[in-house]
């Protein structure tokens, strides 16, 4: 347990030393995000954008909506069959 705690303390000290804003004498820490810039610091071009039209959205939404209604209908029938949930028939003879 003590060795694990010691390793954790060393790792934390190393991580804090690496990400310190001063970076030591004469060194500047510059973050490099590989999704936006190259290793030399150049900015990458914008990624290609894939447009989602109404047809593509409908092709995804409609089948899952249909499957969801089938599952809920079958589960409601199962609950009624086992008398777990049976809706009451209200007569509105007002």
Secondary structure, 3 states (H helix, E strand, C coil): CHHHHHHHHHHHHHHHHHCCCCCCCCCCCCCCCCCCECCCCCECCCCCCCCCCHHHHHHHHHHHHHHHHHHHHHHHHHHHHCCCCCCCCCCCCC
